[in-house]
């Protein structure tokens, strides 16, 4: 599948109608999501025929992208039941077969040998400090092959240090810097749209 075709399909997905601020529910736009998964597959071979887990899947954009790129199995994980309902509807709309688990990422019981690749756009930790690092810590325990994750560029040094020193990463590489459009979703947002710099990271867990 070509990148433009992938982005077009993701652009048709339903998004949050009533996002929850405490969960930092911001949609991952089709531009970023398509490039994230397309790069994971075409540069590294981490999607097609792999078991892919979408952490904090929200409306399911990253998981849907993985399924469209012929992942063997896709598992969407989120704490919010309404998000999982929306993700399931989006998958059905495109006739994709995906699995979903409702749980807090910190309580996830998946075994490392079961999941090849984790993809995620974690909470940036602006509402709940350290939420992004909780996601990364668990992802590097679960993925046997690679973790792809978005983090604010301003946190680059912190993310790299935490991944390599504390979270079992054998390597931590920024693949590219992207612009993330945060629309005015919540009452505390003063501007109609904010454009922030984010890094697309590829982490490889240390082999046991």
Short mmCIF file of the C-alpha atoms (twelve columns), coordinates in Angstrom:
data_MODEL
# 
_entry.id   MODEL 
# 
loop_
_atom_site.group_PDB 
_atom_site.id 
_atom_site.type_symbol 
_atom_site.label_atom_id 
_atom_site.label_alt_id 
_atom_site.label_comp_id 
_atom_site.label_asym_id 
_atom_site.label_seq_id 
_atom_site.Cartn_x 
_atom_site.Cartn_y 
_atom_site.Cartn_z 
_atom_site.pdbx_PDB_model_num 
ATOM 1   C CA . UNK A 1   0.000   0.000   0.000  1 
ATOM 2   C CA . UNK A 2   1.277   3.453   -0.933 1 
ATOM 3   C CA . UNK A 3   1.730   6.110   1.741  1 
ATOM 4   C CA . UNK A 4   -0.873  8.430   0.163  1 
ATOM 5   C CA . UNK A 5   -3.452  5.644   0.057  1 
ATOM 6   C CA . UNK A 6   -2.789  4.777   3.707  1 
ATOM 7   C CA . UNK A 7   -3.144  8.421   4.772  1 
ATOM 8   C CA . UNK A 8   -6.403  8.710   2.808  1 
ATOM 9   C CA . UNK A 9   -7.964  5.690   4.532  1 
ATOM 10  C CA . UNK A 10  -6.916  6.928   7.982  1 
ATOM 11  C CA . UNK A 11  -8.408  10.331  7.182  1 
ATOM 12  C CA . UNK A 12  -11.869 8.740   7.030  1 
ATOM 13  C CA . UNK A 13  -11.809 7.373   10.591 1 
ATOM 14  C CA . UNK A 14  -14.211 8.663   13.243 1 
ATOM 15  C CA . UNK A 15  -12.569 10.764  15.964 1 
ATOM 16  C CA . UNK A 16  -13.452 11.510  19.597 1 
ATOM 17  C CA . UNK A 17  -16.738 13.405  19.923 1 
ATOM 18  C CA . UNK A 18  -16.267 14.059  23.648 1 
ATOM 19  C CA . UNK A 19  -12.555 13.627  24.514 1 
ATOM 20  C CA . UNK A 20  -11.484 13.262  28.145 1 
ATOM 21  C CA . UNK A 21  -8.930  15.846  29.260 1 
ATOM 22  C CA . UNK A 22  -7.643  13.736  32.155 1 
ATOM 23  C CA . UNK A 23  -6.624  10.998  29.696 1 
ATOM 24  C CA . UNK A 24  -5.078  13.539  27.290 1 
ATOM 25  C CA . UNK A 25  -7.189  12.205  24.451 1 
ATOM 26  C CA . UNK A 26  -5.810  13.909  21.375 1 
ATOM 27  C CA . UNK A 27  -6.382  12.226  18.019 1 
ATOM 28  C CA . UNK A 28  -3.314  11.036  16.126 1 
ATOM 29  C CA . UNK A 29  -3.858  12.682  12.733 1 
ATOM 30  C CA . UNK A 30  -3.661  10.680  9.489  1 
ATOM 31  C CA . UNK A 31  -0.522  12.528  8.355  1 
ATOM 32  C CA . UNK A 32  1.540   11.485  11.388 1 
ATOM 33  C CA . UNK A 33  -0.048  8.037   11.823 1 
ATOM 34  C CA . UNK A 34  0.506   7.022   8.192  1 
ATOM 35  C CA . UNK A 35  4.166   8.097   8.233  1 
ATOM 36  C CA . UNK A 36  4.786   6.416   11.575 1 
ATOM 37  C CA . UNK A 37  3.537   2.986   10.459 1 
ATOM 38  C CA . UNK A 38  4.759   3.284   6.873  1 
ATOM 39  C CA . UNK A 39  8.287   3.994   8.144  1 
ATOM 40  C CA . UNK A 40  8.080   1.166   10.685 1 
ATOM 41  C CA . UNK A 41  7.318   -1.274  7.873  1 
ATOM 42  C CA . UNK A 42  9.228   0.063   4.879  1 
ATOM 43  C CA . UNK A 43  12.425  1.036   6.693  1 
ATOM 44  C CA . UNK A 44  12.534  -1.666  9.381  1 
ATOM 45  C CA . UNK A 45  10.056  -4.461  8.539  1 
ATOM 46  C CA . UNK A 46  8.313   -4.163  11.919 1 
ATOM 47  C CA . UNK A 47  4.631   -4.378  10.857 1 
ATOM 48  C CA . UNK A 48  3.715   -6.836  8.071  1 
ATOM 49  C CA . UNK A 49  3.200   -10.382 9.433  1 
ATOM 50  C CA . UNK A 50  3.962   -9.131  12.977 1 
ATOM 51  C CA . UNK A 51  1.871   -8.974  16.141 1 
ATOM 52  C CA . UNK A 52  1.411   -5.255  16.802 1 
ATOM 53  C CA . UNK A 53  0.026   -3.689  19.998 1 
ATOM 54  C CA . UNK A 54  -1.378  -0.145  19.957 1 
ATOM 55  C CA . UNK A 55  -0.954  1.269   23.488 1 
ATOM 56  C CA . UNK A 56  -3.552  3.851   24.525 1 
ATOM 57  C CA . UNK A 57  -5.211  3.219   21.191 1 
ATOM 58  C CA . UNK A 58  -7.936  5.860   21.502 1 
ATOM 59  C CA . UNK A 59  -9.999  5.789   18.302 1 
ATOM 60  C CA . UNK A 60  -7.604  3.190   16.877 1 
ATOM 61  C CA . UNK A 61  -5.730  5.105   14.176 1 
ATOM 62  C CA . UNK A 62  -2.289  3.529   14.681 1 
ATOM 63  C CA . UNK A 63  -3.722  0.031   15.029 1 
ATOM 64  C CA . UNK A 64  -5.832  0.452   11.900 1 
ATOM 65  C CA . UNK A 65  -2.711  1.610   10.026 1 
ATOM 66  C CA . UNK A 66  -0.877  -1.531  11.175 1 
ATOM 67  C CA . UNK A 67  -3.764  -3.742  10.049 1 
ATOM 68  C CA . UNK A 68  -3.882  -2.020  6.645  1 
ATOM 69  C CA . UNK A 69  -0.161  -2.784  6.296  1 
ATOM 70  C CA . UNK A 70  -0.926  -6.494  6.831  1 
ATOM 71  C CA . UNK A 71  0.098   -7.018  10.438 1 
ATOM 72  C CA . UNK A 72  -0.579  -10.632 11.428 1 
ATOM 73  C CA . UNK A 73  -2.558  -9.492  14.473 1 
ATOM 74  C CA . UNK A 74  -3.338  -6.087  15.989 1 
ATOM 75  C CA . UNK A 75  -4.289  -5.523  19.625 1 
ATOM 76  C CA . UNK A 76  -5.655  -2.142  20.721 1 
ATOM 77  C CA . UNK A 77  -5.294  -1.380  24.425 1 
ATOM 78  C CA . UNK A 78  -7.001  1.476   26.252 1 
ATOM 79  C CA . UNK A 79  -8.342  2.229   29.734 1 
ATOM 80  C CA . UNK A 80  -11.423 3.952   28.285 1 
ATOM 81  C CA . UNK A 81  -14.364 1.799   27.128 1 
ATOM 82  C CA . UNK A 82  -15.754 4.531   24.841 1 
ATOM 83  C CA . UNK A 83  -12.427 4.759   23.026 1 
ATOM 84  C CA . UNK A 84  -12.441 1.007   22.450 1 
ATOM 85  C CA . UNK A 85  -16.002 1.142   21.080 1 
ATOM 86  C CA . UNK A 86  -14.940 3.856   18.629 1 
ATOM 87  C CA . UNK A 87  -11.777 1.957   17.638 1 
ATOM 88  C CA . UNK A 88  -13.854 -1.175  17.037 1 
ATOM 89  C CA . UNK A 89  -16.303 0.752   14.837 1 
ATOM 90  C CA . UNK A 90  -13.426 2.198   12.806 1 
ATOM 91  C CA . UNK A 91  -11.967 -1.272  12.270 1 
ATOM 92  C CA . UNK A 92  -15.364 -2.700  11.249 1 
ATOM 93  C CA . UNK A 93  -15.884 0.143   8.786  1 
ATOM 94  C CA . UNK A 94  -12.714 -0.947  6.946  1 
ATOM 95  C CA . UNK A 95  -13.494 -4.675  7.438  1 
ATOM 96  C CA . UNK A 96  -10.395 -5.192  9.569  1 
ATOM 97  C CA . UNK A 97  -10.118 -7.922  12.185 1 
ATOM 98  C CA . UNK A 98  -8.601  -6.463  15.368 1 
ATOM 99  C CA . UNK A 99  -8.607  -7.349  19.077 1 
ATOM 100 C CA . UNK A 100 -9.099  -4.991  22.012 1 
ATOM 101 C CA . UNK A 101 -8.206  -5.065  25.698 1 
ATOM 102 C CA . UNK A 102 -9.591  -2.619  28.262 1 
ATOM 103 C CA . UNK A 103 -7.039  -2.013  30.990 1 
ATOM 104 C CA . UNK A 104 -4.589  0.442   32.502 1 
ATOM 105 C CA . UNK A 105 -1.287  0.055   30.636 1 
ATOM 106 C CA . UNK A 106 0.537   -0.312  33.978 1 
ATOM 107 C CA . UNK A 107 -1.548  -3.438  34.733 1 
ATOM 108 C CA . UNK A 108 -1.061  -5.064  31.346 1 
ATOM 109 C CA . UNK A 109 -0.283  -8.763  31.528 1 
ATOM 110 C CA . UNK A 110 0.868   -9.526  27.972 1 
ATOM 111 C CA . UNK A 111 4.063   -11.570 27.682 1 
ATOM 112 C CA . UNK A 112 7.068   -10.225 25.802 1 
ATOM 113 C CA . UNK A 113 7.344   -13.199 23.447 1 
ATOM 114 C CA . UNK A 114 3.755   -12.618 22.284 1 
ATOM 115 C CA . UNK A 115 4.056   -9.050  20.874 1 
ATOM 116 C CA . UNK A 116 6.605   -8.088  18.216 1 
ATOM 117 C CA . UNK A 117 6.013   -4.349  17.906 1 
ATOM 118 C CA . UNK A 118 4.367   -1.681  20.074 1 
ATOM 119 C CA . UNK A 119 3.115   1.545   18.481 1 
ATOM 120 C CA . UNK A 120 1.816   4.427   20.570 1 
ATOM 121 C CA . UNK A 121 1.066   8.092   20.895 1 
ATOM 122 C CA . UNK A 122 1.186   8.208   24.702 1 
ATOM 123 C CA . UNK A 123 -0.139  11.019  26.899 1 
ATOM 124 C CA . UNK A 124 2.527   13.727  26.850 1 
ATOM 125 C CA . UNK A 125 2.356   13.928  30.645 1 
ATOM 126 C CA . UNK A 126 1.042   17.478  30.767 1 
ATOM 127 C CA . UNK A 127 -2.041  16.554  32.824 1 
ATOM 128 C CA . UNK A 128 -0.523  13.627  34.697 1 
ATOM 129 C CA . UNK A 129 3.219   13.960  35.152 1 
ATOM 130 C CA . UNK A 130 5.190   10.919  34.051 1 
ATOM 131 C CA . UNK A 131 2.349   9.293   32.114 1 
ATOM 132 C CA . UNK A 132 4.485   9.167   28.941 1 
ATOM 133 C CA . UNK A 133 7.270   7.366   30.803 1 
ATOM 134 C CA . UNK A 134 4.823   4.826   32.259 1 
ATOM 135 C CA . UNK A 135 3.794   3.905   28.725 1 
ATOM 136 C CA . UNK A 136 7.392   3.662   27.501 1 
ATOM 137 C CA . UNK A 137 8.491   1.541   30.443 1 
ATOM 138 C CA . UNK A 138 5.749   -1.052  29.834 1 
ATOM 139 C CA . UNK A 139 6.181   -0.984  26.047 1 
ATOM 140 C CA . UNK A 140 9.860   -1.906  26.346 1 
ATOM 141 C CA . UNK A 141 8.940   -4.847  28.581 1 
ATOM 142 C CA . UNK A 142 6.271   -6.104  26.177 1 
ATOM 143 C CA . UNK A 143 7.763   -5.618  22.683 1 
ATOM 144 C CA . UNK A 144 10.207  -8.255  21.507 1 
ATOM 145 C CA . UNK A 145 11.234  -6.355  18.361 1 
ATOM 146 C CA . UNK A 146 10.624  -2.585  18.505 1 
ATOM 147 C CA . UNK A 147 8.650   0.277   20.029 1 
ATOM 148 C CA . UNK A 148 7.534   3.283   17.970 1 
ATOM 149 C CA . UNK A 149 6.423   6.250   20.027 1 
ATOM 150 C CA . UNK A 150 5.771   9.998   19.795 1 
ATOM 151 C CA . UNK A 151 7.230   12.328  22.436 1 
ATOM 152 C CA . UNK A 152 7.572   16.089  22.606 1 
ATOM 153 C CA . UNK A 153 10.886  17.195  21.104 1 
ATOM 154 C CA . UNK A 154 11.504  19.312  24.215 1 
ATOM 155 C CA . UNK A 155 11.789  16.074  26.252 1 
ATOM 156 C CA . UNK A 156 14.297  14.384  23.896 1 
ATOM 157 C CA . UNK A 157 17.259  14.138  26.302 1 
ATOM 158 C CA . UNK A 158 15.062  12.934  29.156 1 
ATOM 159 C CA . UNK A 159 13.364  10.282  26.993 1 
ATOM 160 C CA . UNK A 160 16.660  8.921   25.680 1 
ATOM 161 C CA . UNK A 161 18.258  8.760   29.112 1 
ATOM 162 C CA . UNK A 162 15.247  7.047   30.689 1 
ATOM 163 C CA . UNK A 163 14.946  4.498   27.864 1 
ATOM 164 C CA . UNK A 164 18.604  3.486   27.863 1 
ATOM 165 C CA . UNK A 165 19.325  3.653   31.587 1 
ATOM 166 C CA . UNK A 166 16.061  2.537   33.180 1 
ATOM 167 C CA . UNK A 167 13.701  0.896   30.682 1 
ATOM 168 C CA . UNK A 168 15.698  -1.914  29.076 1 
ATOM 169 C CA . UNK A 169 16.259  -0.227  25.690 1 
ATOM 170 C CA . UNK A 170 19.240  -1.472  23.722 1 
ATOM 171 C CA . UNK A 171 18.926  1.475   21.358 1 
ATOM 172 C CA . UNK A 172 16.869  4.673   21.199 1 
ATOM 173 C CA . UNK A 173 16.783  6.600   17.935 1 
ATOM 174 C CA . UNK A 174 14.808  9.626   16.761 1 
ATOM 175 C CA . UNK A 175 13.721  8.707   13.245 1 
ATOM 176 C CA . UNK A 176 12.255  12.102  12.421 1 
ATOM 177 C CA . UNK A 177 10.802  15.277  13.886 1 
ATOM 178 C CA . UNK A 178 7.175   15.999  13.078 1 
ATOM 179 C CA . UNK A 179 4.691   18.815  13.675 1 
ATOM 180 C CA . UNK A 180 1.747   17.733  15.805 1 
ATOM 181 C CA . UNK A 181 -1.406  19.830  15.483 1 
ATOM 182 C CA . UNK A 182 -3.296  19.928  18.770 1 
ATOM 183 C CA . UNK A 183 -6.802  21.208  18.016 1 
ATOM 184 C CA . UNK A 184 -8.794  23.255  20.530 1 
ATOM 185 C CA . UNK A 185 -10.609 20.325  22.174 1 
ATOM 186 C CA . UNK A 186 -10.822 21.408  25.797 1 
ATOM 187 C CA . UNK A 187 -11.997 24.477  27.694 1 
ATOM 188 C CA . UNK A 188 -8.508  25.152  29.072 1 
ATOM 189 C CA . UNK A 189 -7.160  25.516  25.512 1 
ATOM 190 C CA . UNK A 190 -6.773  29.229  24.802 1 
ATOM 191 C CA . UNK A 191 -5.842  28.911  21.119 1 
ATOM 192 C CA . UNK A 192 -7.798  27.372  18.262 1 
ATOM 193 C CA . UNK A 193 -4.883  25.128  17.344 1 
ATOM 194 C CA . UNK A 194 -1.370  24.630  18.667 1 
ATOM 195 C CA . UNK A 195 1.458   23.248  16.592 1 
ATOM 196 C CA . UNK A 196 4.092   21.419  18.659 1 
ATOM 197 C CA . UNK A 197 7.279   19.633  17.660 1 
ATOM 198 C CA . UNK A 198 7.283   15.899  18.363 1 
ATOM 199 C CA . UNK A 199 9.887   13.210  17.823 1 
ATOM 200 C CA . UNK A 200 9.089   9.855   16.278 1 
ATOM 201 C CA . UNK A 201 11.252  7.399   18.218 1 
ATOM 202 C CA . UNK A 202 12.244  3.823   17.482 1 
ATOM 203 C CA . UNK A 203 13.347  1.917   20.556 1 
ATOM 204 C CA . UNK A 204 14.758  -1.597  20.421 1 
ATOM 205 C CA . UNK A 205 14.587  -3.637  23.607 1 
ATOM 206 C CA . UNK A 206 17.714  -5.366  24.866 1 
ATOM 207 C CA . UNK A 207 17.656  -9.014  23.909 1 
ATOM 208 C CA . UNK A 208 17.375  -11.179 26.986 1 
# 
